[in-house]
Amino acid sequence: MTEPLLHAQGLGRVYTNPRESLFQRPSRTVALHPSDLVVAPGEAVGIIGESGSGKSTLVRLLLALDTPSSGTVEFDGRPVSAAASARSLHWFRRQTGVVFQDPYASLDPRMSVGRIVAEPLSALGIEGDHRSKVRAVLRLVGLDADAAERFPHEFSGGQRQRIALSRAIVHRPRLLVGDEPLSALDVTVRAQILELLGGLRQELGLAIVLVSHDIGVVQHLCDRVVVMRDGAIVEEGPVTKVLSRPSHPYTTQLLASVPRL
């Protein structure tokens, strides 16, 4: 049996809300109930659910961007702790890349594309010719190498998402995490980026964790799907099985709400 690349066990997050008065006891909000998740090397896992279901909280905990209230995360058998120093997590940052929803908001408009894409190489202390690595990855995502000299505002939304994607993979991670990376794009561009992700997965051997409201995107790209509701995983399994023969009433309800022509 293949050892998991990413393994979360009992991962949970509870927030303590501030008191409204001195005489009131602090209240608690459960953002994520204790949950388990396994991602195999090269596997694509989709996470679906309505807004507020806990998808982004789960992703932040998986990436050690927030500290869990319970549970553990391991990457390739090695513990990952958000409480650790930034330097001690360098090994984990080198193995992971992330793409967010809004490509323009995630790119510094004052920096050239070349500097933006090269940021992980510099921050993680990766040796070699950074300029050539940047140009190579820009070509890999379908942009001209001379795009490195230009600025984000000179590109379309789809091109900016390609830039964000190139920054996420320039250091050759083993896991790519996308938090609604296609939702801000129009249908045509979304299809192009989706095809690009599928091609990069094959070429680079990437494992992918994809958060999406678009069930069609998950169906096209992912091997397995996780369904979340109210901070809990209510169903998971192979995409073809879960989306064609759901076992949980919420999954059935979610699929029924998808517009059909």
C-alpha positions as CSV (number, residue, x, y, z in Angstrom):
1,M,0.0,0.0,0.0
2,T,1.3,3.4,-0.9
3,E,2.3,5.6,2.0
4,P,0.2,8.8,2.2
5,L,1.8,12.1,1.1
6,L,-0.4,14.1,3.4
7,H,-2.2,12.7,6.4
8,A,-4.4,14.6,8.8
9,Q,-5.9,12.9,11.9
10,G,-8.5,14.4,14.2
11,L,-7.8,17.8,12.8
12,G,-10.1,20.4,14.4
13,R,-10.4,24.1,15.0
14,V,-12.4,25.9,17.7
15,Y,-12.4,29.7,18.1
16,T,-13.1,31.5,21.4
17,N,-15.3,34.5,20.8
18,P,-14.7,37.7,22.9
19,R,-17.0,38.4,25.8
20,E,-19.7,40.9,25.2
21,S,-19.6,41.9,28.9
22,L,-17.6,41.1,32.0
23,F,-20.5,38.9,33.3
24,Q,-20.8,36.7,30.2
25,R,-18.9,33.5,29.7
26,P,-16.8,33.4,26.5
27,S,-18.5,31.5,23.7
28,R,-16.9,29.1,21.3
29,T,-17.3,28.6,17.6
30,V,-16.4,25.2,16.1
31,A,-15.0,26.0,12.6
32,L,-13.9,22.4,12.0
33,H,-14.9,19.3,13.9
34,P,-12.1,16.7,14.3
35,S,-11.6,15.4,10.8
36,D,-9.3,12.9,9.0
37,L,-7.9,13.3,5.5
38,V,-5.4,11.4,3.4
39,V,-3.8,12.4,0.1
40,A,-1.7,9.9,-1.7
41,P,1.3,10.9,-3.9
42,G,0.0,12.2,-7.3
43,E,-3.6,12.1,-6.2
44,A,-6.1,14.9,-6.8
45,V,-8.7,15.4,-4.0
46,G,-11.6,17.9,-4.3
47,I,-13.2,19.5,-1.3
48,I,-16.8,20.7,-1.9
49,G,-19.5,22.2,0.3
50,E,-21.4,25.5,0.7
51,S,-19.9,28.7,2.1
52,G,-19.1,28.3,5.8
53,S,-18.8,24.6,5.6
54,G,-15.2,24.6,6.9
55,K,-13.3,24.0,3.6
56,S,-10.9,27.0,3.9
57,T,-10.3,26.3,7.6
58,L,-9.3,22.7,6.7
59,V,-7.0,23.9,4.0
60,R,-5.3,26.5,6.3
61,L,-4.7,23.8,8.9
62,L,-3.3,21.4,6.3
63,L,-0.9,24.1,5.1
64,A,0.2,25.0,8.7
65,L,-1.2,28.6,8.2
66,D,-3.3,28.2,11.4
67,T,-2.8,26.2,14.6
68,P,-5.3,23.4,15.1
69,S,-7.2,23.0,18.4
70,S,-6.9,19.2,18.0
71,G,-5.3,16.7,15.8
72,T,-2.1,16.3,13.8
73,V,-0.8,16.8,10.2
74,E,2.0,14.7,8.7
75,F,3.6,15.2,5.3
76,D,5.5,12.2,4.0
77,G,5.5,10.8,7.5
78,R,7.0,13.9,9.0
79,P,5.0,16.0,11.6
80,V,3.9,19.5,10.5
81,S,3.3,22.0,13.2
82,A,2.0,25.5,12.7
83,A,3.5,26.5,16.1
84,A,6.9,25.8,14.7
85,S,9.2,28.7,13.6
86,A,9.0,29.8,10.0
87,R,12.6,28.6,9.4
88,S,11.8,25.1,10.8
89,L,8.9,24.8,8.3
90,H,11.1,25.6,5.3
91,W,11.2,21.9,4.4
92,F,7.4,21.8,4.3
93,R,7.1,25.1,2.3
94,R,9.4,23.6,-0.3
95,Q,7.1,20.6,-0.7
96,T,3.9,22.6,-1.1
97,G,2.4,25.4,-3.3
98,V,-0.8,27.3,-3.0
99,V,-3.1,29.2,-5.4
100,F,-5.8,31.5,-4.1
101,Q,-9.1,32.7,-5.5
102,D,-8.3,36.2,-6.7
103,P,-5.2,36.3,-8.9
104,Y,-4.9,40.0,-8.8
105,A,-5.2,40.4,-5.0
106,S,-2.5,37.7,-4.5
107,L,0.0,39.5,-6.8
108,D,1.9,42.6,-5.7
109,P,1.2,45.3,-8.4
110,R,4.5,47.0,-7.6
111,M,6.6,44.0,-8.5
112,S,7.4,42.6,-11.9
113,V,6.2,39.2,-12.7
114,G,9.7,37.9,-12.6
115,R,10.2,39.0,-9.0
116,I,6.8,37.7,-8.0
117,V,7.4,34.2,-9.4
118,A,10.9,34.1,-8.0
119,E,9.8,34.9,-4.5
120,P,9.6,31.2,-3.3
121,L,13.0,30.5,-4.7
122,S,14.5,33.4,-2.7
123,A,12.5,32.9,0.5
124,L,13.2,29.1,0.6
125,G,16.9,29.5,-0.2
126,I,16.7,27.4,-3.4
127,E,20.0,27.5,-5.2
128,G,20.5,27.8,-9.0
129,D,19.8,30.3,-11.7
130,H,16.5,31.9,-10.5
131,R,16.0,33.9,-13.7
132,S,16.1,30.8,-15.9
133,K,13.8,28.9,-13.5
134,V,11.3,31.7,-13.7
135,R,11.4,31.8,-17.5
136,A,11.1,28.0,-17.7
137,V,8.0,27.9,-15.4
138,L,6.3,30.8,-17.3
139,R,6.7,28.8,-20.5
140,L,5.3,25.8,-18.7
141,V,2.1,27.6,-17.8
142,G,1.7,28.9,-21.3
143,L,3.1,32.4,-21.0
144,D,6.0,34.0,-23.0
145,A,9.3,34.2,-21.1
146,D,9.4,37.9,-21.6
147,A,6.3,38.2,-19.3
148,A,8.8,38.3,-16.5
149,E,9.6,41.9,-17.3
150,R,6.0,43.1,-17.2
151,F,3.6,43.9,-14.3
152,P,0.4,42.2,-13.2
153,H,-1.9,44.9,-14.4
154,E,-0.7,44.3,-18.0
155,F,-2.3,40.8,-18.0
156,S,-5.9,39.5,-18.2
157,G,-7.5,37.6,-15.3
158,G,-6.6,34.2,-16.8
159,Q,-3.0,35.2,-17.4
160,R,-2.7,36.5,-13.9
161,Q,-3.9,33.2,-12.6
162,R,-1.3,31.5,-14.7
163,I,1.3,33.8,-13.1
164,A,0.0,32.8,-9.6
165,L,0.2,29.2,-10.6
166,S,3.7,29.6,-11.9
167,R,4.7,31.1,-8.5
168,A,3.1,28.1,-6.7
169,I,5.1,25.5,-8.7
170,V,8.4,27.3,-9.5
171,H,10.1,25.5,-6.6
172,R,8.7,22.1,-7.8
173,P,6.5,21.2,-4.9
174,R,4.9,17.7,-4.5
175,L,1.6,19.1,-3.4
176,L,-0.4,21.9,-4.9
177,V,-3.4,23.4,-2.9
178,G,-6.0,25.5,-4.7
179,D,-8.5,27.5,-2.6
180,E,-11.2,28.4,-5.2
181,P,-8.6,29.1,-7.8
182,L,-11.0,29.2,-10.7
183,S,-14.1,30.9,-9.3
184,A,-13.0,34.4,-10.2
185,L,-12.5,33.5,-13.9
186,D,-15.0,33.4,-16.7
187,V,-16.1,30.1,-18.2
188,T,-13.8,30.0,-21.1
189,V,-10.7,30.9,-19.1
190,R,-11.7,28.5,-16.3
191,A,-11.7,25.7,-18.8
192,Q,-8.2,26.7,-20.0
193,I,-6.8,26.8,-16.5
194,L,-8.5,23.5,-15.6
195,E,-6.8,21.8,-18.6
196,L,-3.5,23.4,-17.6
197,L,-3.8,22.0,-14.0
198,G,-4.5,18.6,-15.4
199,G,-1.5,18.8,-17.7
200,L,0.8,20.0,-14.9
201,R,-0.4,17.2,-12.7
202,Q,0.7,14.6,-15.2
203,E,4.0,16.3,-16.2
204,L,5.2,17.2,-12.7
205,G,3.5,14.3,-10.7
206,L,1.7,16.8,-8.5
207,A,-0.7,15.8,-5.8
208,I,-3.6,18.3,-5.7
209,V,-6.0,19.4,-3.1
210,L,-8.7,21.6,-4.7
211,V,-11.4,23.5,-2.9
212,S,-14.2,24.5,-5.2
213,H,-17.9,25.4,-5.3
214,D,-17.9,24.1,-8.9
215,I,-18.7,20.4,-8.8
216,G,-18.0,20.2,-12.5
217,V,-14.4,21.3,-11.9
218,V,-13.9,18.6,-9.2
219,Q,-15.5,16.0,-11.4
220,H,-13.1,16.8,-14.3
221,L,-9.9,17.1,-12.3
222,C,-10.1,15.0,-9.2
223,D,-9.9,11.3,-8.3
224,R,-11.6,11.6,-4.9
225,V,-14.0,14.1,-3.4
226,V,-14.6,15.2,0.2
227,V,-18.0,16.7,1.1
228,M,-18.2,19.2,4.0
229,R,-21.1,20.7,5.9
230,D,-21.1,22.8,9.1
231,G,-17.4,22.2,9.8
232,A,-17.5,18.4,9.3
233,I,-16.7,15.9,6.6
234,V,-20.0,14.1,5.9
235,E,-19.0,12.0,2.9
236,E,-15.9,11.1,0.9
237,G,-14.9,8.6,-1.8
238,P,-14.1,8.3,-5.5
239,V,-15.5,11.1,-7.5
240,T,-17.5,8.8,-9.8
241,K,-19.2,7.0,-6.9
242,V,-19.9,10.0,-4.7
243,L,-21.3,12.3,-7.5
244,S,-23.3,9.6,-9.2
245,R,-24.5,7.6,-6.1
246,P,-24.2,9.8,-3.0
247,S,-24.9,8.1,0.3
248,H,-25.4,11.3,2.4
249,P,-28.6,13.4,2.1
250,Y,-26.6,16.6,2.1
251,T,-24.5,15.4,-0.9
252,T,-27.8,14.6,-2.7
253,Q,-29.1,18.1,-1.9
254,L,-25.8,19.7,-3.0
255,L,-25.9,17.9,-6.4
256,A,-29.5,18.7,-6.9
257,S,-28.7,22.4,-6.6
258,V,-26.3,22.3,-9.5
259,P,-27.8,24.2,-12.5
260,R,-28.3,21.9,-15.5
261,L,-29.0,22.9,-19.2
